[in-house]
Amino acid sequence: MSAEPHRCEDGICITCGDVAVPLRVVSVDPGRGLALCEDAAGRRETVEVALVPPVSPGEQLLVHAGTAIAKPAA
């Protein structure tokens, strides 16, 4: 079994084939490694952010299975 985390290319997780969801960061809890994010419809969810560089409110993330797997280029 590989220790490599999920990776994303063109919005698709190459590990399992699912589509990553684009979400905007609303707030960050760096001590817990979590971010509150929302989609275009305003639905919010807590996302684990340990696999991506530090995030800030307003940034976009690609999220798969509750985990941020990429920060798309701005």
C-alpha positions as a Markdown table, in Angstrom:
| # | Residue | x | y | z |
|---|---|---|---|---|
| 1 | Met | 0.0 | 0.0 | 0.0 |
| 2 | Ser | 1.4 | 3.4 | -1.0 |
| 3 | Ala | 1.8 | 6.2 | 1.6 |
| 4 | Glu | 1.4 | 8.8 | -1.1 |
| 5 | Pro | -1.6 | 11.1 | -0.5 |
| 6 | His | -4.4 | 11.6 | -3.0 |
| 7 | Arg | -3.3 | 13.7 | -5.9 |
| 8 | Cys | -5.3 | 15.7 | -8.3 |
| 9 | Glu | -4.8 | 16.5 | -12.0 |
| 10 | Asp | -7.4 | 18.6 | -13.9 |
| 11 | Gly | -9.8 | 18.4 | -10.9 |
| 12 | Ile | -9.8 | 14.6 | -10.9 |
| 13 | Cys | -8.3 | 12.5 | -8.1 |
| 14 | Ile | -5.8 | 10.2 | -9.9 |
| 15 | Thr | -5.9 | 7.7 | -7.0 |
| 16 | Cys | -9.6 | 6.9 | -7.1 |
| 17 | Gly | -11.0 | 8.7 | -10.1 |
| 18 | Asp | -13.5 | 10.9 | -8.2 |
| 19 | Val | -13.9 | 14.5 | -9.1 |
| 20 | Ala | -12.4 | 17.1 | -6.7 |
| 21 | Val | -14.8 | 19.9 | -5.6 |
| 22 | Pro | -13.7 | 23.5 | -5.8 |
| 23 | Leu | -14.3 | 25.3 | -2.4 |
| 24 | Arg | -13.4 | 28.8 | -1.1 |
| 25 | Val | -11.8 | 29.1 | 2.3 |
| 26 | Val | -13.9 | 31.1 | 4.8 |
| 27 | Ser | -11.7 | 30.7 | 7.9 |
| 28 | Val | -8.7 | 28.6 | 9.0 |
| 29 | Asp | -7.9 | 26.8 | 12.3 |
| 30 | Pro | -4.2 | 26.2 | 11.8 |
| 31 | Gly | -3.8 | 24.5 | 15.2 |
| 32 | Arg | -6.2 | 21.8 | 14.2 |
| 33 | Gly | -5.2 | 21.7 | 10.5 |
| 34 | Leu | -8.8 | 22.6 | 9.4 |
| 35 | Ala | -10.5 | 25.2 | 7.2 |
| 36 | Leu | -14.1 | 26.1 | 7.0 |
| 37 | Cys | -14.9 | 26.3 | 3.3 |
| 38 | Glu | -18.0 | 26.9 | 1.1 |
| 39 | Asp | -19.1 | 26.0 | -2.4 |
| 40 | Ala | -20.6 | 28.4 | -5.0 |
| 41 | Ala | -24.1 | 27.7 | -3.5 |
| 42 | Gly | -23.0 | 28.8 | 0.0 |
| 43 | Arg | -23.0 | 25.3 | 1.5 |
| 44 | Arg | -20.2 | 25.0 | 4.1 |
| 45 | Glu | -18.1 | 22.2 | 5.3 |
| 46 | Thr | -15.0 | 21.7 | 7.4 |
| 47 | Val | -12.0 | 20.5 | 5.3 |
| 48 | Glu | -8.6 | 19.0 | 6.5 |
| 49 | Val | -5.8 | 21.0 | 5.0 |
| 50 | Ala | -2.5 | 19.2 | 6.0 |
| 51 | Leu | -1.7 | 18.1 | 2.5 |
| 52 | Val | -1.6 | 21.6 | 0.9 |
| 53 | Pro | 0.5 | 24.7 | 1.6 |
| 54 | Pro | -0.8 | 27.1 | 4.3 |
| 55 | Val | -4.2 | 28.5 | 3.3 |
| 56 | Ser | -5.9 | 31.8 | 3.9 |
| 57 | Pro | -9.5 | 33.0 | 3.7 |
| 58 | Gly | -10.6 | 33.7 | 0.2 |
| 59 | Glu | -8.3 | 31.1 | -1.4 |
| 60 | Gln | -9.7 | 28.3 | -3.5 |
| 61 | Leu | -9.0 | 24.6 | -2.8 |
| 62 | Leu | -9.8 | 21.4 | -4.6 |
| 63 | Val | -11.4 | 19.1 | -2.0 |
| 64 | His | -11.9 | 15.3 | -2.2 |
| 65 | Ala | -13.4 | 13.3 | 0.6 |
| 66 | Gly | -13.2 | 16.1 | 3.1 |
| 67 | Thr | -9.5 | 16.7 | 2.4 |
| 68 | Ala | -7.9 | 19.6 | 0.4 |
| 69 | Ile | -5.8 | 17.9 | -2.2 |
| 70 | Ala | -4.7 | 21.0 | -4.2 |
| 71 | Lys | -4.5 | 24.7 | -4.3 |
| 72 | Pro | -5.2 | 25.7 | -8.0 |
| 73 | Ala | -3.1 | 28.5 | -9.4 |
| 74 | Ala | -4.8 | 31.9 | -9.1 |
